């Protein structure tokens, strides 16, 4: 398994071939119409911000995982992958749990959050495994009226791996 800081090209490759459920979730909050356009937008955005994004895969990247700073003290967790995720799922989870999340905790955040579209149950189980707790449902949050669930870790919650 290969893990490396995500480059613009790596983000593009994974985003262009992401799982249908990931596309449904991410595109619901973007002004894009297809995977190609979304992949270009995501790759461009990753080059502009101070993300801690990693590409995880074998010969080619299969998943992008990491955190994005929203504003001081608040981070957004993210992960999207191709249909080959099962090949690296355990290793990706271990890396996120033991490396990424502790690095964010060392930055002393107030909050780490993410949102997941209603029905993306695999993602939601993974988010909860990573230590974020369900907070609420955001009704009609997506561009077509999709509901999203917010998960968060907030200062004072248990911290692991630090």
C-alpha positions in Angstrom: 0.0 0.0 0.0 1.2 3.5 -0.8 0.4 6.6 1.2 1.6 10.0 0.0 0.5 13.6 0.4 -2.2 14.1 -2.3 -1.2 16.1 -5.4 -3.6 17.8 -7.7 -3.2 14.9 -10.2 -4.0 12.3 -7.5 -7.1 14.2 -6.3 -8.3 14.4 -9.9 -7.7 10.7 -10.6 -9.7 9.5 -7.6 -12.4 12.1 -8.0 -12.9 11.3 -11.7 -13.5 7.6 -10.8 -15.1 8.0 -7.4 -17.8 5.7 -6.1 -21.3 6.6 -7.2 -22.4 7.2 -3.6 -19.4 9.6 -3.0 -20.3 11.4 -6.2 -24.0 11.7 -5.1 -22.8 13.1 -1.8 -20.2 15.5 -3.0 -22.0 16.8 -6.1 -25.1 17.6 -4.0 -23.2 20.5 -2.5 -21.3 21.7 -5.7 -22.3 23.5 -8.9 -21.2 20.5 -11.1 -23.1 18.3 -13.4 -20.8 15.3 -13.9 -17.7 13.5 -12.4 -15.3 15.1 -14.9 -16.3 18.6 -13.9 -16.4 17.7 -10.2 -12.9 16.1 -10.5 -11.5 19.3 -12.1 -13.1 21.5 -9.4 -11.9 19.3 -6.5 -8.3 19.1 -7.9 -8.2 22.9 -8.4 -9.5 23.5 -4.9 -7.0 21.2 -3.3 -4.2 23.3 -4.7 -5.6 26.5 -3.1 -6.1 25.6 0.6 -4.0 24.3 3.5 -5.5 20.8 3.4 -3.8 17.8 4.9 -4.9 15.4 2.2 -3.3 12.0 1.5 -3.7 9.6 -1.4 -3.9 6.0 -0.4 -3.6 3.2 -2.9 -1.5 0.5 -4.6 0.0 1.3 -8.0 -2.5 4.2 -8.4 -4.4 6.2 -5.8 -7.7 4.6 -4.6 -8.8 7.0 -1.9 -8.2 10.6 -0.8 -8.5 11.1 3.0 -7.7 14.0 5.2 -8.9 17.2 6.8 -9.5 20.7 5.5 -9.3 23.9 7.6 -12.5 25.8 7.6 -11.4 28.6 9.9 -9.1 28.7 13.0 -9.9 25.9 15.3 -12.4 24.1 13.0 -11.6 21.4 10.6 -13.6 19.4 8.1 -12.8 15.7 7.7 -13.1 14.2 4.2 -12.7 10.9 2.4 -13.7 9.7 -1.1 -12.6 6.7 -3.0 -13.0 4.6 -6.1 -14.8 1.3 -6.2 -11.5 -0.4 -5.3 -11.7 0.9 -1.7 -12.1 -2.6 -0.3 -8.5 -3.4 -1.4 -7.1 -0.8 1.0 -9.9 0.0 3.4 -8.3 -1.5 6.6 -5.0 0.2 6.0 -6.6 3.5 5.1 -8.7 3.4 8.3 -5.6 2.6 10.4 -3.7 5.5 8.8 -6.6 7.9 9.3 -7.1 6.8 12.9 -3.5 6.7 14.0 -1.9 9.4 11.9 -4.3 12.0 10.5 -6.7 12.5 13.4 -3.9 12.6 16.1 -2.1 15.3 14.0 -5.3 17.4 14.0 -5.7 16.9 17.7 -2.2 18.1 18.3 -3.2 21.4 16.6 -5.7 21.8 19.5 -9.0 22.1 17.5 -12.3 23.3 18.8 -14.1 21.1 16.4 -13.7 18.5 13.6 -16.8 17.9 11.5 -18.2 16.4 8.4 -21.5 16.0 6.7 -22.8 12.9 4.9 -25.8 12.6 2.6 -28.8 10.7 3.9 -28.5 7.0 2.8 -24.7 6.8 2.6 -24.6 4.4 5.4 -21.1 2.9 4.7 -19.6 6.4 5.0 -21.6 7.2 8.2 -20.5 4.0 9.9 -16.9 4.9 9.1 -17.3 8.4 10.3 -18.6 7.2 13.6 -15.8 4.6 13.9 -13.4 7.5 13.4 -14.8 9.1 16.6 -17.2 11.7 15.3 -20.6 11.7 16.8 -23.9 12.3 15.1 -25.2 15.8 15.8 -28.1 16.6 13.7 -29.8 16.3 10.3 -29.7 19.3 8.0 -32.9 19.1 6.0 -32.9 20.2 2.3 -29.1 20.9 2.6 -28.2 19.6 -0.9 -28.9 21.4 -4.1 -31.8 19.1 -4.9 -33.2 19.1 -1.4 -31.1 16.2 -0.1 -30.9 15.8 3.6 -27.4 15.6 5.2 -26.3 14.4 8.6 -23.6 16.3 10.6 -21.1 14.4 12.6 -18.5 16.1 14.9 -15.9 15.8 17.5 -15.8 18.8 19.8 -13.3 20.0 22.4 -13.9 18.0 25.5 -14.8 14.8 23.7 -12.4 11.9 24.2 -9.2 12.1 22.2 -7.3 9.1 20.9 -3.8 8.4 19.5 -2.2 11.6 20.8 
